[in-house]
Structures are given as C-alpha cells and as structure tokens.
Amino acid sequence: MKRAAFFAALLSCALAAFAQNSAKEISQKALSYSSAGESVDYLKKQIPQAKNAADKRALLAFLASLQEQLGAYKDASASYAQAAGISAPNAEGMQKKTNPQLVLDAVRCSLSSGDCSTADSYLNSAVRNSQDETIQAYIKLYEVWSRLCQIESNSQLDESVALLKAYSDFPSMKAVQPSVLLTLWYVTGQESWGKKLRAAFPKSPEAAIVAGNVQMTPAPFWYFMPKKGSALEAAAENAAESQSVPMEKSDDSSGGADDSSQSEASEKIKKQQLGLFKSRDNAQGLCDRLKEKGFKPYITEETRPSGTTYFIVVVDENAKGNIGEQLRSAGFECYPIF
C-alpha cells in the first residue's frame, strides 16, 4: 500500500507539472483580458506558480512592460529589476532580453518616476561589467539623463551638454546617437542639433519628433529635464513646456497611449496632467496659457523623496471624457491620471 501511495504521489506531481502553463501561454491569456489592469492582476497571480526560472523571468519582464504602458513606472522598475536578478535563459516564445538589458529597462522606468537615486544605483551595479558596446552606450546616456534630471538651473547644463556633444561623435555611442542628438536639441534649443539628427537618422522616431511629424508622448521623465531654448515649442506648435519623448518606445512600447486606449486599458480617467515644474511661476505661466484657451487648470504640489517639491498643472476630466483630445487640439500635450 505504501508503495502504491508513493507512486500515486509521484504521478500526481508529474501531472501537476504537466498542467502548468508556459510563460507564452500565460502571457497570451493575460492579453485576452479587457483591460491592462486585469492583465496585470492575472500575471501577479501566475508568476509565483511559474514552472521554472526562465518562465518566471519572462513573465516578470512581460508584467513590467504592461506596468510601464500604464504609467506605473515605479512598479515597472521593480519588476524589471526582479527579472534581471534571475539567472535563467530566455523562455521559449517570449521576448529575448539579456539581464543587462532588463537592468537598463529598470533604470529607464526609475528615471520616468523621478527616482534618480534608484536609477543611479542600478547603473552602478554589475551591469557595468557588460562587454556589450550597446549596453555601455546606454549606461553612458542614462547617466547623463539622470544628471540632467537633477540639475537645478540652466547654468549647470554646460558640463552635461559638453559630454553629450562628445558622445554625438563617438563611434562607440552609435546605438544611442539619435537619442543623444534629440537630447541636445531639447536641452539647448539649438535647431542645428535637430538638423544633424534629421540628416544622420532621417527615418528614426527622434527625427520625426524634431520635424514635428510625430507628437511628443508624455512620459514623466522629460518633465524633469531642463531646457535652454525653444526648439521643442517650435516643433510642437505651442505645446506645453513639459512635453516629453518616449526614447525607448521601439523596444517595449512604453507609454504613449492616447485617451481612448488608456480609458479602455485601465481605470477611469480623472484628470489630465500637462506639466510638472520646479518653479511655481512656470507652472502658473502654463495655467495662464490654458485659461486663455478656455480651460480650467489648477496647480497641485508633490514632494519627492529627494525633498524637492514639484508644481503639477492639471485639468479635470469632463463629463464626455474628451478633455485630453480638446487639450491636444488646442496645442497642449498631456497624459491621463486615473
């Protein structure tokens, strides 16, 4: 009887293992839900039951990509970092990424949430040991982005701008040169950088942004980036000072959903955020421009863990749920708050 019970237990374990779905099957099931929020909840329940380390790693990375699309950058950063901490091969049928790439994804999301200290800690981790030239190029770029996000005045821009200018000509930085040139165009306001970008990388998303053929997608990271000039406003035609750019969208579809897709993919939109400023005067200036167009903006305050207080310009959603469309039609960029 004991032997029979023993083999029955083995059979039960084998059947249970066989019944477990693969990462690919779980991710496909997650995408079948009507909202991204439901997909996230489903994945969180499935990840602890993943049948092996490779599947768990892949599902965490997939979860992170959804969280990033929803604007949950802090959660996305944590999920990417957790995935990067698992030593396992790529799961069959899932997106192939190395652990250093996942660390860089975590860095990007930390920057998007305004958490430069976490971004810097990831950049100073074992990822620096990578022999991949592209990984090293992104490390250098993200370090400059982090530094720029912590600058308090335009006078502090010079060192970072000088470094970016050097990077724009380094062969080893080829993988990120469109992003380098776009950053230079953004922070300096000099159209010459936009012209260089369009000439060297005419088919890139960054070139389309400079040319004004693609609207800026609001990712909070760019709200922390200082600017000297007005190239951004010229290209975006009266867009709000805090417009932003999805530098890595081609990799993982981060951010960038419009109002309709966001309302279908998550909770009900409560308001639209148009800008985040370190100066109340700048926030008030945006409010004044909005009021001239007939909107009813107001300013809220948020103090980050670093101790810095930001002034956020928002407009409440209307009964028809189309205030975002109205704002963009009037020339203001915005992103939804749920």
N, C-alpha and C positions, 0 to 999 in steps of 0.2 A: 504493500500500500504506500509506504514511504517513497519507494522508487517511482511509482506511478504519479504520486503527488509532485515529486521533483521534476519529472519530465513534463507534467502539465504546467508547472510554473514556468519552465523554460519556453514552452510553446506559447504561453500567454505573453511573455516578454517579447518573443520574436514577432508575434502578431501585432503587438502594440507598436514596436519599432517600425514594422512594415506599414502600419496605418498612418504614421506620421507623414505629413505633407512636406514637400521640399520647399525651399525658400522661393523658388519660382512660382509654385502653386499658391503659396500663401500670399505672395505679392500680387498675383493676378486676382485672387479673391478680395484682397484689400481694395483694389481698384474698382471692384464691382459695386462698392457702396455708393450711395447717392451724394455723400459729402466727404470732403477730405478729413473732416473731424472724426467721422465714423471710421474711416480707414486707419487713422492714427490710433484710435482706441482698439481696433481689432488687432493691429500689429503689436501693440503693447502687451496684449494678452497672449499672443502667439510666440513672441520672441523667447520667453523663458522656457518654452517647450520645444525649441528648435532641436532637431535630431543630432546636429553636430556643430562644431565650432564654425565651420565655413558658412553654414546656413545662418547661424546667429549673427555672424559678422555682416553678411549680405543684407539681412533683414534690418539690422541696426542702421546701416548706411541708407537703405531704402526709406526707413522711418525718418531719418534725418532730412532726406530730400523733401519729403512731404511737409515736415515741420518748417523747413526753410521756405517752401512755397507759401505756407500760411502766415509767414512773418514771425513765427515763434523761434527767433534766432538763438536765444539762449538755450532752449531745449534742443534745437538742431545741433548747436555746437557740442553739447554734452553727448548727444547720440553719435555724432561723427567721431568724437574722441574715444567713446567706448568701443566703437567698431575698430578704430585704429589700434586699440590695446589688445585685440585678439590676434594671435599668431595663427593664421589659417590661410589656405588657398582661396581663390575666388570660387564662389558657389556656381554650379552649373546653371546656365540660363540667366544669370544675373549680371549686372554691370560689373565690369572688371576694373578694379582700382587697387593700387598698392596702399600699404599702410601710410607711407609718407603723403600720398595724395589725400587720404582721409584726414590726416592731421591738418593739412592746408585748408581743407573744407571747414574744419573746426575753427581755424584761425579766421577765415573769411566771415563766418557766422558770428564769432565773438566781436569782430570789428563792426559788423552790422548792428549789433546790440549795444555798441558803445563801450564794450568791456575790453579796453586796450590791454589791461594788465593780464587778463587770461590769454588774449591773443599773443602777447609777448612771451608768456610762459610756454605756450605751445611752440612758438618759433625757436625758443631756446632749448627745446627738448632734443631727443635723439634724431629728430628729422634732419638736423644739421649734418648728420653723418652720411646722408644720402649722397651717392656718387652720380645721381641723375642730374644732368645740367639743367633740365627744365624745372625740377624741384628746387634747385638752388636759385634759379631765376625768380621763381615765385616767392621764395623766402626773402630775397632782397627787396622785391616790390612790396610785399606785405609789411616789411619793416618800415619802409618809407611811409606807407599809408598809415600805419599806426602812429608814427611820429607826427605826421601831418594832423591827424585827428586830435593830438594832444597839444597842438600849438595854440597859444593864447592871443597872438597878434600877428599881423602881416609881416612885421619886421623879423619874425623868427622863421619865415619861409625860406630865406635865402639859402641856407645850408641844404635843406631838402631839395630845393629846386636845382641847385648845382649838382647834387647827386643824381637826380633824375635826368638831367641833361647828359651827364656822363653815361648813364645806362642806355640812353636812347641810341648810342652809337656802339655799344658793346656787342660783339657777335654772340657772346655767351648769354645775352639777355634777349635774343631774338624771339623766344617763345612769348614774352610779355611786352614786346616793344609797342604794339598797338595800345595796350593799357598804359604804358609809360607815357606815350605821346598824348593820349587823352587826358591823363592826369596833369601833364604840363599845360595843356590847353586850358584845362579847367581852373587850375590854381593861379596861373599867371594872367589869364585873359588875353594872351597874345595869339592872334589868328595865325601867325606863322607856324605854330605847332599843329594847328588844325590842317593847314595846307600840306605840311610834311606828312601827316598821318594819311590824308586822302591820297597823296601821291605814292606813298610806300605800300599802303594797305587799302586800296580802293574798295575792295569787296568785304572788308571787315565790318562788324556791327559798330565798332568805335567810329569808323569813317562815316557811317550812315548817321550816327548821332551828331557828329560835327557838321555834317552837311544839312542837318535839320530834316532828314528824310525819315528818321525814326524818333518817336517821342521818348523822352527820358522816363525810365521806370523808377518810381520812388522806392529806393532801398535806404533805410535809415543811416547806413554807413556814410553816405555822402552829405548828410546833414552836419556831420562833424568836421568836414573838410573845409578849410579856409579858402578864400579866393581873393585875388588882387584885382582882377579885371571883370569885363562884362561879356566875354565871348559866349558864355553859356546863355545869357539872356538873349543875345543877338540870334543865336541859332534856334532857341526855343520860342522866340517871339513872346516877350513879356511873361515868361514863365516865372514862378515864384523863386525867390533866391535860393531856396533849399532843394531845388530839383536834384535828382540823383540818377546814377547809372548802374545797370547790372553788369559788372565787369566780367563775371564768370557764367553768365546765363547759358552760354552754349554748352557748358559741361553738365549742369544739373537743374536747369530750369528754375533757378532761384528767383523768387518774387515775380513782379511783372504782370500779374493777373489784373484784368480790368474789373470794374464794379460788378458787372453781371456774373462773371465767373467766380468772383470772390463770394458773392452772396449765395451762389449755388453750392460752393465748395466749403462753406464754413457757417458760422453763426450770423445772425442778422447784423448788418452794418449799423452802428450807432452814430458815427461821425466820420468826417474826413480830416486827415492831418495834412497841412500844407507846408509847414516849416518848423524847424527846431533850431533855436538860436541861443547863443551865449549872452547876447545883448537884448535887453527888453526893448530898446529903441528900434533895433532892426525888426523885431517881432511886431512892434506897433506899426512900423512902416508898411509891412505886408498887410496888416489888418486894414490900414487906411486905403491901400490899393484895392483890397477886396470890397470894402464898403462902397468905394466909387463905382464898382460894378454891380452893386445891389445885393451883395451877400451880407450875412450877419456873423462875422468871425469873432472869436474871443481868444484870450490867452490863458493857458494853464501853465503851471510850473512843475518841474520834476527835478529832484536832486539825485544825481547818480552816486554810486558807491564811492567814487573818487572825491565826492564833496562838491563837484561842480553843479550849479543849478542851470537848467536849460528852460527856455521860454518857448512853449509849443503853441502854434497857431492852429486852431481847429474850427470847423464849421459843422454844425449838427446836420444829420441826415434829415431829408424832408419826407413827407408822407408818401410821395411817389417813389422814393428810393433812387432818385436820379440826380442827387446833388453833385455827385462826383462827375457825372457827364457834363453838367452845367458848368462846373468849375473848369474842366479841361477845355470846354468850348470857349470859355472866356480867357483862356491862355494861362491858367494856373494848374500846376501839377499837384497831385495829391495821392494819398493812399488811404485805404479804409481802416478804421478801428472798429473792432467787433465787441 
